[in-house]
Amino acid sequence: MKTKIRDLINVLNQIIELLEWDGEIYWRNVINGAKNELLNSDLSGIDTLLNTYGAMGSFNDLIIGHTIVDKRFIWKDGGEDKDKRLRALQSKAFNLATEIRNIKR
């Protein structure tokens, strides 16, 4: 389980980097909080993370790398690739957190 937690922390660090690139403060702080709980051997970080997924307006609905100009959605330079990377990392984080939660039960 320790290896999976380390893998999850690594994924969360990558997510945090993308959120910082985009200037997304709210979700960066939430994800960083979950990461810090895990770094402090507090497995409630798993629940903190998993609770960000699901409902409308949740973490998995977030789109990064864009701006709105004249009521139009426009990708920033490299934004579409960074958003795709975030999607992959969100999925990986969710899967790892779910595996860890199932192991700790």
PyMOL commands that set and color helices and strands:
alter all, ss='L'
color gray80, all
select helices_A, chain A and resi 2-22+25-39+44-50+59-61+79-104
alter helices_A, ss='H'
color red, helices_A
select strands_A, chain A and resi 66-69+72-75
alter strands_A, ss='S'
color yellow, strands_A
deselect
rebuild
show_as cartoon
